[in-house]
Amino acid sequence: MPNTPTPRPGFGPAEITIVHKPWGHEVIWARTDRYVGKVLHIKAGHSLSVQYHERKDETIHLLSGEMTYRVQLDGRLQAVRLRAGESYRNTPGTIHQMEAVTDCQVLEASTPDLDDVVRLTDRYGREGTSAP
C-alpha cells in the first residue's frame, strides 16, 4: 500500500453554527484559523450594515436571489446589481453593503476575522459595533 498521509488533528465532521441576525441568519459551516465559510440567508427587503473590515478579506458568491450590492468607488457608495451566479471580493477597508431584492442565499469565504466589522450605518441600530 502506498504511503498515505496521516490526518492532522481537527479533521472530520465540522461543527455548524447558526447565527440569527435581524436581516435573516448565517450558517457558519467552516471555521479554522486560516479561513471561514458561511451561507448568509438574507430576507427580501432587508440589508446588512454599511460596513468595512480592517483585516477581513472576503469574497461573496450569490447562490440564489438578487441583491443590490453597494460598494464605495471614487469616494461614494455605488450600487451594483448582483444575480445568482455572480461574485464580488472585498479587501480590507472596502466600504460595502448588501441589500436583498428577493430572498438571497450568499456564500461567503473569508479570513477568520469574524469580529472585524465596523458598522457605519445600520437600520437595526448596531452602528459602530461588531455585535450580531
N, CA, C and O atoms as a printed pandas DataFrame, in Angstrom:
     atom_number atom_name residue_name chain_id  residue_number  x_coord  y_coord  z_coord
0              1         N          MET        A               1    0.839   -1.173    0.000
1              2        CA          MET        A               1    0.000    0.000    0.000
2              3         C          MET        A               1    0.887    1.241    0.000
3              4         O          MET        A               1    1.857    1.305    0.756
4              5         N          PRO        A               2    0.565    2.235   -0.845
5              6        CA          PRO        A               2    1.396    3.445   -0.895
6              7         C          PRO        A               2    1.322    4.218    0.420
7              8         O          PRO        A               2    0.395    4.065    1.215
8              9         N          ASN        A               3    2.336    5.049    0.608
9             10        CA          ASN        A               3    2.328    5.881    1.818
10            11         C          ASN        A               3    1.107    6.789    1.805
11            12         O          ASN        A               3    0.900    7.561    0.869
12            13         N          THR        A               4    0.312    6.685    2.845
13            14        CA          THR        A               4   -0.877    7.520    2.989
14            15         C          THR        A               4   -0.589    8.556    4.053
15            16         O          THR        A               4   -0.138    8.208    5.144
16            17         N          PRO        A               5   -0.843    9.846    3.753
17            18        CA          PRO        A               5   -0.581   10.855    4.779
18            19         C          PRO        A               5   -1.442   10.625    6.010
19            20         O          PRO        A               5   -2.591   10.195    5.908
20            21         N          THR        A               6   -0.884   10.911    7.152
21            22        CA          THR        A               6   -1.624   10.807    8.404
22            23         C          THR        A               6   -2.429   12.079    8.591
23            24         O          THR        A               6   -1.869   13.174    8.537
24            25         N          PRO        A               7   -3.757   11.957    8.814
25            26        CA          PRO        A               7   -4.560   13.175    9.016
26            27         C          PRO        A               7   -4.081   13.953   10.229
27            28         O          PRO        A               7   -3.680   13.370   11.236
28            29         N          ARG        A               8   -4.126   15.261   10.124
29            30        CA          ARG        A               8   -3.767   16.129   11.239
30            31         C          ARG        A               8   -4.948   16.245   12.182
31            32         O          ARG        A               8   -6.086   16.016   11.771
32            33         N          PRO        A               9   -4.707   16.595   13.434
33            34        CA          PRO        A               9   -5.818   16.818   14.361
34            35         C          PRO        A               9   -6.788   17.851   13.801
35            36         O          PRO        A               9   -6.376   18.819   13.162
36            37         N          GLY        A              10   -8.070   17.638   14.044
37            38        CA          GLY        A              10   -9.077   18.571   13.586
38            39         C          GLY        A              10   -9.804   18.136   12.329
39            40         O          GLY        A              10  -10.748   18.802   11.902
40            41         N          PHE        A              11   -9.381   17.023   11.725
41            42        CA          PHE        A              11  -10.082   16.558   10.533
42            43         C          PHE        A              11  -11.384   15.887   10.932
43            44         O          PHE        A              11  -11.558   15.498   12.087
44            45         N          GLY        A              12  -12.296   15.751    9.985
45            46        CA          GLY        A              12  -13.558   15.075   10.252
46            47         C          GLY        A              12  -14.735   16.016   10.163
47            48         O          GLY        A              12  -14.618   17.118    9.626
48            49         N          PRO        A              13  -15.866   15.592   10.685
49            50        CA          PRO        A              13  -17.072   16.427   10.600
50            51         C          PRO        A              13  -16.839   17.801   11.230
51            52         O          PRO        A              13  -16.203   17.926   12.277
52            53         N          ALA        A              14  -17.370   18.821   10.563
53            54        CA          ALA        A              14  -17.212   20.196   11.039
54            55         C          ALA        A              14  -18.429   20.610   11.850
55            56         O          ALA        A              14  -19.551   20.191   11.568
56            57         N          GLU        A              15  -18.195   21.426   12.848
57            58        CA          GLU        A              15  -19.290   21.974   13.643
58            59         C          GLU        A              15  -20.001   23.053   12.829
59            60         O          GLU        A              15  -19.352   23.893   12.206
60            61         N          ILE        A              16  -21.308   23.030   12.833
61            62        CA          ILE        A              16  -22.126   24.020   12.140
62            63         C          ILE        A              16  -22.697   24.973   13.187
63            64         O          ILE        A              16  -23.226   24.539   14.210
64            65         N          THR        A              17  -22.588   26.270   12.925
65            66        CA          THR        A              17  -23.123   27.277   13.834
66            67         C          THR        A              17  -24.120   28.141   13.080
67            68         O          THR        A              17  -23.819   28.642   11.996
68            69         N          ILE        A              18  -25.315   28.318   13.653
69            70        CA          ILE        A              18  -26.319   29.208   13.070
70            71         C          ILE        A              18  -26.383   30.462   13.930
71            72         O          ILE        A              18  -26.569   30.389   15.145
72            73         N          VAL        A              19  -26.226   31.616   13.280
73            74        CA          VAL        A              19  -26.245   32.901   13.977
74            75         C          VAL        A              19  -27.430   33.691   13.442
75            76         O          VAL        A              19  -27.473   34.036   12.261
76            77         N          HIS        A              20  -28.393   33.975   14.318
77            78        CA          HIS        A              20  -29.577   34.737   13.919
78            79         C          HIS        A              20  -29.226   36.216   13.847
79            80         O          HIS        A              20  -28.533   36.748   14.714
80            81         N          LYS        A              21  -29.712   36.864   12.809
81            82        CA          LYS        A              21  -29.457   38.281   12.558
82            83         C          LYS        A              21  -30.793   38.969   12.304
83            84         O          LYS        A              21  -31.771   38.299   11.971
84            85         N          PRO        A              22  -30.859   40.283   12.453
85            86        CA          PRO        A              22  -32.133   40.961   12.189
86            87         C          PRO        A              22  -32.564   40.874   10.723
87            88         O          PRO        A              22  -33.745   41.045   10.420
88            89         N          TRP        A              23  -31.634   40.613    9.821
89            90        CA          TRP        A              23  -31.917   40.524    8.388
90            91         C          TRP        A              23  -32.144   39.090    7.908
91            92         O          TRP        A              23  -32.464   38.877    6.739
92            93         N          GLY        A              24  -31.983   38.115    8.787
93            94        CA          GLY        A              24  -32.094   36.696    8.420
94            95         C          GLY        A              24  -31.217   35.866    9.341
95            96         O          GLY        A              24  -31.329   35.957   10.564
96            97         N          HIS        A              25  -30.343   35.059    8.755
97            98        CA          HIS        A              25  -29.394   34.304    9.571
98            99         C          HIS        A              25  -28.203   33.869    8.715
99           100         O          HIS        A              25  -28.253   33.896    7.486
100          101         N          GLU        A              26  -27.139   33.470    9.399
101          102        CA          GLU        A              26  -25.986   32.935    8.702
102          103         C          GLU        A              26  -25.650   31.568    9.262
103          104         O          GLU        A              26  -25.823   31.299   10.451
104          105         N          VAL        A              27  -25.168   30.717    8.382
105          106        CA          VAL        A              27  -24.734   29.381    8.756
106          107         C          VAL        A              27  -23.220   29.339    8.557
107          108         O          VAL        A              27  -22.729   29.419    7.431
108          109         N          ILE        A              28  -22.493   29.212    9.657
109          110        CA          ILE        A              28  -21.038   29.084    9.574
110          111         C          ILE        A              28  -20.762   27.592    9.457
111          112         O          ILE        A              28  -20.944   26.841   10.415
112          113         N          TRP        A              29  -20.321   27.167    8.275
113          114        CA          TRP        A              29  -20.135   25.736    8.011
114          115         C          TRP        A              29  -18.663   25.320    8.003
115          116         O          TRP        A              29  -18.349   24.131    7.971
116          117         N          ALA        A              30  -17.760   26.312    8.032
117          118        CA          ALA        A              30  -16.323   26.021    8.106
118          119         C          ALA        A              30  -15.664   27.130    8.900
119          120         O          ALA        A              30  -15.905   28.311    8.653
120          121         N          ARG        A              31  -14.826   26.742    9.859
121          122        CA          ARG        A              31  -14.118   27.750   10.657
122          123         C          ARG        A              31  -12.801   27.164   11.123
123          124         O          ARG        A              31  -12.762   26.207   11.896
124          125         N          THR        A              32  -11.710   27.766   10.630
125          126        CA          THR        A              32  -10.369   27.354   11.048
126          127         C          THR        A              32   -9.584   28.622   11.372
127          128         O          THR        A              32  -10.119   29.727   11.292
128          129         N          ASP        A              33   -8.333   28.460   11.731
129          130        CA          ASP        A              33   -7.504   29.630   11.989
130          131         C          ASP        A              33   -7.050   30.291   10.688
131          132         O          ASP        A              33   -6.385   31.327   10.728
132          133         N          ARG        A              34   -7.401   29.707    9.522
133          134        CA          ARG        A              34   -6.982   30.255    8.222
134          135         C          ARG        A              34   -8.130   30.758    7.359
135          136         O          ARG        A              34   -7.921   31.623    6.508
136          137         N          TYR        A              35   -9.342   30.235    7.558
137          138        CA          TYR        A              35  -10.485   30.644    6.725
138          139         C          TYR        A              35  -11.798   30.355    7.413
139          140         O          TYR        A              35  -11.862   29.587    8.372
140          141         N          VAL        A              36  -12.875   31.000    6.893
141          142        CA          VAL        A              36  -14.246   30.778    7.351
142          143         C          VAL        A              36  -15.139   30.654    6.123
143          144         O          VAL        A              36  -14.973   31.387    5.149
144          145         N          GLY        A              37  -16.084   29.722    6.176
145          146        CA          GLY        A              37  -17.094   29.591    5.132
146          147         C          GLY        A              37  -18.468   29.785    5.739
147          148         O          GLY        A              37  -18.786   29.187    6.767
148          149         N          LYS        A              38  -19.295   30.627    5.104
149          150        CA          LYS        A              38  -20.638   30.926    5.611
150          151         C          LYS        A              38  -21.633   30.876    4.460
151          152         O          LYS        A              38  -21.275   31.035    3.293
152          153         N          VAL        A              39  -22.896   30.649    4.824
153          154        CA          VAL        A              39  -24.009   30.917    3.925
154          155         C          VAL        A              39  -24.891   31.925    4.640
155          156         O          VAL        A              39  -25.383   31.663    5.737
156          157         N          LEU        A              40  -25.090   33.087    4.012
157          158        CA          LEU        A              40  -25.963   34.121    4.561
158          159         C          LEU        A              40  -27.329   33.979    3.917
159          160         O          LEU        A              40  -27.436   33.899    2.693
160          161         N          HIS        A              41  -28.364   33.949    4.724
161          162        CA          HIS        A              41  -29.746   33.904    4.258
162          163         C          HIS        A              41  -30.336   35.277    4.567
163          164         O          HIS        A              41  -30.623   35.590    5.722
164          165         N          ILE        A              42  -30.516   36.094    3.526
165          166        CA          ILE        A              42  -30.985   37.472    3.697
166          167         C          ILE        A              42  -32.416   37.560    3.173
167          168         O          ILE        A              42  -32.698   37.206    2.028
168          169         N          LYS        A              43  -33.314   38.040    4.037
169          170        CA          LYS        A              43  -34.721   38.158    3.657
170          171         C          LYS        A              43  -34.929   39.342    2.713
171          172         O          LYS        A              43  -34.289   40.384    2.850
172          173         N          ALA        A              44  -35.844   39.159    1.749
173          174        CA          ALA        A              44  -36.161   40.206    0.780
174          175         C          ALA        A              44  -36.480   41.516    1.485
175          176         O          ALA        A              44  -37.232   41.538    2.460
176          177         N          GLY        A              45  -35.901   42.612    0.986
177          178        CA          GLY        A              45  -36.147   43.931    1.560
178          179         C          GLY        A              45  -35.246   44.278    2.727
179          180         O          GLY        A              45  -35.260   45.418    3.189
180          181         N          HIS        A              46  -34.466   43.335    3.214
181          182        CA          HIS        A              46  -33.571   43.585    4.341
182          183         C          HIS        A              46  -32.151   43.857    3.844
183          184         O          HIS        A              46  -31.787   43.489    2.727
184          185         N          SER        A              47  -31.362   44.507    4.694
185          186        CA          SER        A              47  -29.986   44.806    4.311
186          187         C          SER        A              47  -29.054   44.659    5.504
187          188         O          SER        A              47  -29.454   44.790    6.660
188          189         N          LEU        A              48  -27.811   44.386    5.183
189          190        CA          LEU        A              48  -26.760   44.379    6.181
190          191         C          LEU        A              48  -26.294   45.816    6.379
191          192         O          LEU        A              48  -26.716   46.708    5.643
192          193         N          SER        A              49  -25.447   46.047    7.344
193          194        CA          SER        A              49  -24.913   47.378    7.634
194          195         C          SER        A              49  -24.089   47.903    6.460
195          196         O          SER        A              49  -23.571   47.134    5.650
196          197         N          VAL        A              50  -23.981   49.230    6.390
197          198        CA          VAL        A              50  -22.913   49.830    5.595
198          199         C          VAL        A              50  -21.689   49.674    6.473
199          200         O          VAL        A              50  -21.637   50.228    7.571
200          201         N          GLN        A              51  -20.703   48.925    6.000
201          202        CA          GLN        A              51  -19.610   48.494    6.861
202          203         C          GLN        A              51  -18.308   48.344    6.098
203          204         O          GLN        A              51  -18.261   48.382    4.868
204          205         N          TYR        A              52  -17.248   48.170    6.886
205          206        CA          TYR        A              52  -15.962   47.770    6.318
206          207         C          TYR        A              52  -15.239   46.918    7.341
207          208         O          TYR        A              52  -15.658   46.819    8.494
208          209         N          HIS        A              53  -14.160   46.309    6.912
209          210        CA          HIS        A              53  -13.349   45.450    7.776
210          211         C          HIS        A              53  -11.914   45.973    7.765
211          212         O          HIS        A              53  -11.405   46.387    6.723
212          213         N          GLU        A              54  -11.277   45.952    8.913
213          214        CA          GLU        A              54   -9.887   46.393    8.990
214          215         C          GLU        A              54   -8.916   45.307    8.545
215          216         O          GLU        A              54   -7.879   45.617    7.959
216          217         N          ARG        A              55   -9.233   44.020    8.814
217          218        CA          ARG        A              55   -8.353   42.909    8.466
218          219         C          ARG        A              55   -9.011   41.884    7.545
219          220         O          ARG        A              55   -8.340   41.250    6.731
220          221         N          LYS        A              56  -10.298   41.732    7.676
221          222        CA          LYS        A              56  -11.023   40.666    6.983
222          223         C          LYS        A              56  -11.030   40.877    5.468
223          224         O          LYS        A              56  -11.365   41.955    4.977
224          225         N          ASP        A              57  -10.655   39.834    4.748
225          226        CA          ASP        A              57  -10.693   39.794    3.288
226          227         C          ASP        A              57  -11.761   38.774    2.949
227          228         O          ASP        A              57  -11.704   37.644    3.436
228          229         N          GLU        A              58  -12.740   39.144    2.121
229          230        CA          GLU        A              58  -13.854   38.246    1.856
230          231         C          GLU        A              58  -14.263   38.276    0.390
231          232         O          GLU        A              58  -14.089   39.279   -0.302
232          233         N          THR        A              59  -14.800   37.174   -0.056
233          234        CA          THR        A              59  -15.421   37.085   -1.373
234          235         C          THR        A              59  -16.796   36.479   -1.168
235          236         O          THR        A              59  -16.951   35.478   -0.468
236          237         N          ILE        A              60  -17.806   37.107   -1.795
237          238        CA          ILE        A              60  -19.157   36.558   -1.722
238          239         C          ILE        A              60  -19.543   36.007   -3.087
239          240         O          ILE        A              60  -19.050   36.460   -4.120
240          241         N          HIS        A              61  -20.427   35.030   -3.068
241          242        CA          HIS        A              61  -20.970   34.439   -4.292
242          243         C          HIS        A              61  -22.469   34.293   -4.074
243          244         O          HIS        A              61  -22.892   33.627   -3.130
244          245         N          LEU        A              62  -23.271   34.902   -4.926
245          246        CA          LEU        A              62  -24.721   34.842   -4.783
246          247         C          LEU        A              62  -25.219   33.506   -5.327
247          248         O          LEU        A              62  -25.211   33.268   -6.534
248          249         N          LEU        A              63  -25.652   32.641   -4.413
249          250        CA          LEU        A              63  -26.152   31.320   -4.792
250          251         C          LEU        A              63  -27.548   31.401   -5.385
251          252         O          LEU        A              63  -27.850   30.734   -6.375
252          253         N          SER        A              64  -28.405   32.227   -4.775
253          254        CA          SER        A              64  -29.768   32.383   -5.286
254          255         C          SER        A              64  -30.283   33.757   -4.924
255          256         O          SER        A              64  -29.853   34.362   -3.942
256          257         N          GLY        A              65  -31.212   34.243   -5.733
257          258        CA          GLY        A              65  -31.829   35.533   -5.486
258          259         C          GLY        A              65  -31.183   36.645   -6.271
259          260         O          GLY        A              65  -30.413   36.417   -7.205
260          261         N          GLU        A              66  -31.520   37.869   -5.863
261          262        CA          GLU        A              66  -30.996   39.066   -6.499
262          263         C          GLU        A              66  -30.774   40.104   -5.414
263          264         O          GLU        A              66  -31.600   40.262   -4.515
264          265         N          MET        A              67  -29.652   40.811   -5.501
265          266        CA          MET        A              67  -29.343   41.810   -4.485
266          267         C          MET        A              67  -28.772   43.069   -5.104
267          268         O          MET        A              67  -28.221   43.060   -6.205
268          269         N          THR        A              68  -28.922   44.151   -4.360
269          270        CA          THR        A              68  -28.212   45.380   -4.665
270          271         C          THR        A              68  -26.989   45.380   -3.765
271          272         O          THR        A              68  -27.103   45.356   -2.540
272          273         N          TYR        A              69  -25.822   45.409   -4.383
273          274        CA          TYR        A              69  -24.559   45.401   -3.648
274          275         C          TYR        A              69  -23.978   46.797   -3.771
275          276         O          TYR        A              69  -23.676   47.260   -4.871
276          277         N          ARG        A              70  -23.826   47.458   -2.648
277          278        CA          ARG        A              70  -23.265   48.804   -2.664
278          279         C          ARG        A              70  -21.809   48.728   -2.222
279          280         O          ARG        A              70  -21.474   48.086   -1.227
280          281         N          VAL        A              71  -20.960   49.396   -2.983
281          282        CA          VAL        A              71  -19.533   49.396   -2.681
282          283         C          VAL        A              71  -18.993   50.801   -2.939
283          284         O          VAL        A              71  -19.400   51.470   -3.889
284          285         N          GLN        A              72  -18.069   51.240   -2.078
285          286        CA          GLN        A              72  -17.521   52.581   -2.244
286          287         C          GLN        A              72  -16.498   52.580   -3.372
287          288         O          GLN        A              72  -15.477   51.893   -3.324
288          289         N          LEU        A              73  -16.813   53.375   -4.386
289          290        CA          LEU        A              73  -15.921   53.581   -5.526
290          291         C          LEU        A              73  -15.830   55.085   -5.743
291          292         O          LEU        A              73  -16.853   55.770   -5.753
292          293         N          ASP        A              74  -14.635   55.600   -5.913
293          294        CA          ASP        A              74  -14.444   57.039   -6.134
294          295         C          ASP        A              74  -15.074   57.881   -5.024
295          296         O          ASP        A              74  -15.625   58.949   -5.291
296          297         N          GLY        A              75  -14.994   57.402   -3.778
297          298        CA          GLY        A              75  -15.437   58.187   -2.636
298          299         C          GLY        A              75  -16.920   58.140   -2.318
299          300         O          GLY        A              75  -17.356   58.806   -1.379
300          301         N          ARG        A              76  -17.720   57.373   -3.068
301          302        CA          ARG        A              76  -19.146   57.279   -2.741
302          303         C          ARG        A              76  -19.648   55.869   -3.002
303          304         O          ARG        A              76  -19.081   55.124   -3.801
304          305         N          LEU        A              77  -20.737   55.517   -2.300
305          306        CA          LEU        A              77  -21.325   54.192   -2.489
306          307         C          LEU        A              77  -22.018   54.130   -3.845
307          308         O          LEU        A              77  -22.836   54.984   -4.187
308          309         N          GLN        A              78  -21.673   53.110   -4.597
309          310        CA          GLN        A              78  -22.299   52.898   -5.896
310          311         C          GLN        A              78  -22.981   51.532   -5.881
311          312         O          GLN        A              78  -22.443   50.562   -5.348
312          313         N          ALA        A              79  -24.158   51.474   -6.467
313          314        CA          ALA        A              79  -24.948   50.236   -6.481
314          315         C          ALA        A              79  -24.545   49.348   -7.654
315          316         O          ALA        A              79  -24.420   49.803   -8.791
316          317         N          VAL        A              80  -24.346   48.073   -7.343
317          318        CA          VAL        A              80  -24.070   47.050   -8.348
318          319         C          VAL        A              80  -25.148   45.994   -8.174
319          320         O          VAL        A              80  -25.348   45.505   -7.062
320          321         N          ARG        A              81  -25.839   45.635   -9.227
321          322        CA          ARG        A              81  -26.876   44.599   -9.144
322          323         C          ARG        A              81  -26.196   43.249   -9.304
323          324         O          ARG        A              81  -25.531   42.992  -10.308
324          325         N          LEU        A              82  -26.371   42.376   -8.290
325          326        CA          LEU        A              82  -25.823   41.019   -8.372
326          327         C          LEU        A              82  -26.964   40.032   -8.546
327          328         O          LEU        A              82  -28.005   40.140   -7.896
328          329         N          ARG        A              83  -26.752   39.069   -9.433
329          330        CA          ARG        A              83  -27.726   37.999   -9.673
330          331         C          ARG        A              83  -27.074   36.665   -9.356
331          332         O          ARG        A              83  -25.850   36.569   -9.262
332          333         N          ALA        A              84  -27.887   35.644   -9.194
333          334        CA          ALA        A              84  -27.370   34.308   -8.879
334          335         C          ALA        A              84  -26.245   33.948   -9.846
335          336         O          ALA        A              84  -26.353   34.127  -11.059
336          337         N          GLY        A              85  -25.159   33.433   -9.262
337          338        CA          GLY        A              85  -24.008   33.024  -10.057
338          339         C          GLY        A              85  -22.909   34.061  -10.135
339          340         O          GLY        A              85  -21.849   33.788  -10.700
340          341         N          GLU        A              86  -23.135   35.261   -9.575
341          342        CA          GLU        A              86  -22.122   36.307   -9.632
342          343         C          GLU        A              86  -21.422   36.450   -8.279
343          344         O          GLU        A              86  -21.998   36.151   -7.233
344          345         N          SER        A              87  -20.173   36.912   -8.319
345          346        CA          SER        A              87  -19.337   37.034   -7.123
346          347         C          SER        A              87  -18.745   38.429   -7.021
347          348         O          SER        A              87  -18.683   39.169   -8.003
348          349         N          TYR        A              88  -18.305   38.780   -5.797
349          350        CA          TYR        A              88  -17.674   40.070   -5.561
350          351         C          TYR        A              88  -16.684   39.918   -4.410
351          352         O          TYR        A              88  -16.987   39.268   -3.409
352          353         N          ARG        A              89  -15.507   40.514   -4.551
353          354        CA          ARG        A              89  -14.488   40.448   -3.498
354          355         C          ARG        A              89  -14.326   41.800   -2.830
355          356         O          ARG        A              89  -14.346   42.838   -3.491
356          357         N          ASN        A              90  -14.165   41.781   -1.508
357          358        CA          ASN        A              90  -13.859   42.974   -0.715
358          359         C          ASN        A              90  -12.542   42.761   -0.002
359          360         O          ASN        A              90  -12.375   41.790    0.737
360          361         N          THR        A              91  -11.613   43.663   -0.222
361          362        CA          THR        A              91  -10.370   43.647    0.533
362          363         C          THR        A              91  -10.559   44.536    1.757
363          364         O          THR        A              91  -11.500   45.328    1.794
364          365         N          PRO        A              92   -9.687   44.426    2.763
365          366        CA          PRO        A              92   -9.835   45.255    3.957
366          367         C          PRO        A              92   -9.935   46.741    3.597
367          368         O          PRO        A              92   -9.225   47.236    2.721
368          369         N          GLY        A              93  -10.837   47.435    4.301
369          370        CA          GLY        A              93  -11.039   48.859    4.085
370          371         C          GLY        A              93  -12.111   49.201    3.065
371          372         O          GLY        A              93  -12.488   50.367    2.947
372          373         N          THR        A              94  -12.610   48.226    2.328
373          374        CA          THR        A              94  -13.644   48.481    1.326
374          375         C          THR        A              94  -14.998   48.649    2.014
375          376         O          THR        A              94  -15.478   47.728    2.674
376          377         N          ILE        A              95  -15.610   49.816    1.862
377          378        CA          ILE        A              95  -16.935   50.056    2.435
378          379         C          ILE        A              95  -17.960   49.389    1.518
379          380         O          ILE        A              95  -17.924   49.565    0.300
380          381         N          HIS        A              96  -18.879   48.617    2.121
381          382        CA          HIS        A              96  -19.840   47.862    1.318
382          383         C          HIS        A              96  -21.122   47.592    2.090
383          384         O          HIS        A              96  -21.180   47.748    3.310
384          385         N          GLN        A              97  -22.152   47.182    1.347
385          386        CA          GLN        A              97  -23.444   46.831    1.937
386          387         C          GLN        A              97  -24.185   45.904    0.977
387          388         O          GLN        A              97  -24.110   46.067   -0.241
388          389         N          MET        A              98  -24.903   44.930    1.539
389          390        CA          MET        A              98  -25.761   44.041    0.761
390          391         C          MET        A              98  -27.212   44.325    1.107
391          392         O          MET        A              98  -27.564   44.450    2.280
392          393         N          GLU        A              99  -28.061   44.428    0.080
393          394        CA          GLU        A              99  -29.496   44.564    0.286
394          395         C          GLU        A              99  -30.204   43.565   -0.621
395          396         O          GLU        A              99  -29.991   43.550   -1.833
396          397         N          ALA        A             100  -31.046   42.735   -0.020
397          398        CA          ALA        A             100  -31.733   41.687   -0.769
398          399         C          ALA        A             100  -32.948   42.254   -1.491
399          400         O          ALA        A             100  -33.848   42.808   -0.860
400          401         N          VAL        A             101  -32.973   42.116   -2.808
401          402        CA          VAL        A             101  -34.151   42.477   -3.601
402          403         C          VAL        A             101  -35.180   41.364   -3.451
403          404         O          VAL        A             101  -36.371   41.621   -3.274
404          405         N          THR        A             102  -34.700   40.114   -3.526
405          406        CA          THR        A             102  -35.503   38.929   -3.263
406          407         C          THR        A             102  -34.811   38.175   -2.127
407          408         O          THR        A             102  -33.704   38.549   -1.740
408          409         N          ASP        A             103  -35.423   37.136   -1.590
409          410        CA          ASP        A             103  -34.706   36.300   -0.633
410          411         C          ASP        A             103  -33.410   35.842   -1.292
411          412         O          ASP        A             103  -33.411   35.418   -2.448
412          413         N          CYS        A             104  -32.315   35.927   -0.558
413          414        CA          CYS        A             104  -30.997   35.584   -1.110
414          415         C          CYS        A             104  -30.282   34.559   -0.247
415          416         O          CYS        A             104  -30.441   34.524    0.973
416          417         N          GLN        A             105  -29.497   33.732   -0.907
417          418        CA          GLN        A             105  -28.528   32.871   -0.244
418          419         C          GLN        A             105  -27.163   33.254   -0.789
419          420         O          GLN        A             105  -26.918   33.198   -1.994
420          421         N          VAL        A             106  -26.279   33.645    0.121
421          422        CA          VAL        A             106  -24.971   34.163   -0.253
422          423         C          VAL        A             106  -23.895   33.282    0.369
423          424         O          VAL        A             106  -23.881   33.076    1.582
424          425         N          LEU        A             107  -23.007   32.772   -0.450
425          426        CA          LEU        A             107  -21.856   32.015    0.031
426          427         C          LEU        A             107  -20.728   33.009    0.279
427          428         O          LEU        A             107  -20.406   33.820   -0.590
428          429         N          GLU        A             108  -20.130   32.943    1.464
429          430        CA          GLU        A             108  -19.029   33.845    1.793
430          431         C          GLU        A             108  -17.822   33.030    2.209
431          432         O          GLU        A             108  -17.915   32.143    3.058
432          433         N          ALA        A             109  -16.683   33.340    1.598
433          434        CA          ALA        A             109  -15.396   32.772    2.004
434          435         C          ALA        A             109  -14.540   33.943    2.465
435          436         O          ALA        A             109  -14.431   34.958    1.778
436          437         N          SER        A             110  -13.928   33.785    3.650
437          438        CA          SER        A             110  -13.167   34.917    4.177
438          439         C          SER        A             110  -12.045   34.449    5.086
439          440         O          SER        A             110  -11.926   33.272    5.428
440          441         N          THR        A             111  -11.225   35.426    5.462
441          442        CA          THR        A             111  -10.267   35.199    6.529
442          443         C          THR        A             111  -11.075   35.031    7.822
443          444         O          THR        A             111  -12.252   35.391    7.844
444          445         N          PRO        A             112  -10.494   34.505    8.883
445          446        CA          PRO        A             112  -11.272   34.149   10.078
446          447         C          PRO        A             112  -11.604   35.303   11.022
447          448         O          PRO        A             112  -11.940   35.065   12.182
448          449         N          ASP        A             113  -11.518   36.526   10.559
449          450        CA          ASP        A             113  -11.715   37.696   11.418
450          451         C          ASP        A             113  -13.199   38.030   11.569
451          452         O          ASP        A             113  -13.645   39.072   11.089
452          453         N          LEU        A             114  -13.962   37.167   12.224
453          454        CA          LEU        A             114  -15.412   37.326   12.301
454          455         C          LEU        A             114  -15.860   38.557   13.076
455          456         O          LEU        A             114  -16.925   39.101   12.782
456          457         N          ASP        A             115  -15.092   39.012   14.047
457          458        CA          ASP        A             115  -15.481   40.177   14.843
458          459         C          ASP        A             115  -14.970   41.494   14.262
459          460         O          ASP        A             115  -15.148   42.549   14.871
460          461         N          ASP        A             116  -14.344   41.443   13.102
461          462        CA          ASP        A             116  -13.787   42.633   12.464
462          463         C          ASP        A             116  -14.846   43.285   11.575
463          464         O          ASP        A             116  -14.809   43.159   10.351
464          465         N          VAL        A             117  -15.790   43.984   12.210
465          466        CA          VAL        A             117  -16.854   44.681   11.496
466          467         C          VAL        A             117  -16.959   46.095   12.064
467          468         O          VAL        A             117  -17.190   46.271   13.260
468          469         N          VAL        A             118  -16.791   47.093   11.212
469          470        CA          VAL        A             118  -17.008   48.477   11.599
470          471         C          VAL        A             118  -18.264   48.925   10.866
471          472         O          VAL        A             118  -18.255   49.110    9.649
472          473         N          ARG        A             119  -19.353   49.096   11.629
473          474        CA          ARG        A             119  -20.643   49.477   11.049
474          475         C          ARG        A             119  -20.754   50.998   11.018
475          476         O          ARG        A             119  -20.683   51.654   12.057
476          477         N          LEU        A             120  -20.928   51.548    9.828
477          478        CA          LEU        A             120  -21.067   52.992    9.673
478          479         C          LEU        A             120  -22.515   53.422    9.830
479          480         O          LEU        A             120  -22.799   54.414   10.501
480          481         N          THR        A             121  -23.429   52.687    9.220
481          482        CA          THR        A             121  -24.867   52.900    9.414
482          483         C          THR        A             121  -25.527   51.529    9.436
483          484         O          THR        A             121  -25.045   50.575    8.825
484          485         N          ASP        A             122  -26.650   51.454   10.161
485          486        CA          ASP        A             122  -27.333   50.175   10.297
486          487         C          ASP        A             122  -28.791   50.431   10.638
487          488         O          ASP        A             122  -29.083   51.124   11.613
488          489         N          ARG        A             123  -29.703   49.890    9.859
489          490        CA          ARG        A             123  -31.139   50.125   10.105
490          491         C          ARG        A             123  -31.633   49.437   11.369
491          492         O          ARG        A             123  -32.754   49.692   11.809
492          493         N          TYR        A             124  -30.808   48.560   11.970
493          494        CA          TYR        A             124  -31.208   47.845   13.176
494          495         C          TYR        A             124  -30.526   48.391   14.430
495          496         O          TYR        A             124  -30.573   47.754   15.482
496          497         N          GLY        A             125  -29.888   49.571   14.330
497          498        CA          GLY        A             125  -29.308   50.225   15.498
498          499         C          GLY        A             125  -28.003   49.656   15.990
499          500         O          GLY        A             125  -27.694   49.786   17.175
500          501         N          ARG        A             126  -27.212   49.022   15.119
501          502        CA          ARG        A             126  -25.966   48.389   15.560
502          503         C          ARG        A             126  -24.722   49.161   15.115
503          504         O          ARG        A             126  -23.646   48.572   15.018
504          505         N          GLU        A             127  -24.841   50.460   14.844
505          506        CA          GLU        A             127  -23.703   51.253   14.360
506          507         C          GLU        A             127  -22.508   51.136   15.292
507          508         O          GLU        A             127  -22.652   51.099   16.514
508          509         N          GLY        A             128  -21.315   51.078   14.686
509          510        CA          GLY        A             128  -20.075   51.116   15.437
510          511         C          GLY        A             128  -19.762   49.883   16.237
511          512         O          GLY        A             128  -18.790   49.885   16.992
512          513         N          THR        A             129  -20.546   48.817   16.110
513          514        CA          THR        A             129  -20.313   47.635   16.927
514          515         C          THR        A             129  -20.011   46.439   16.040
515          516         O          THR        A             129  -20.183   46.490   14.822
516          517         N          SER        A             130  -19.566   45.382   16.660
517          518        CA          SER        A             130  -19.423   44.115   15.938
518          519         C          SER        A             130  -20.348   43.081   16.565
519          520         O          SER        A             130  -20.088   41.879   16.494
520          521         N          ALA        A             131  -21.436   43.558   17.181
521          522        CA          ALA        A             131  -22.440   42.646   17.766
522          523         C          ALA        A             131  -23.200   41.959   16.655
523          524         O          ALA        A             131  -23.270   42.474   15.539
524          525         N          PRO        A             132  -23.777   40.787   16.947
525          526        CA          PRO        A             132  -24.505   40.053   15.906
526          527         C          PRO        A             132  -25.630   40.877   15.355
527          528         O          PRO        A             132  -26.353   40.421   14.469
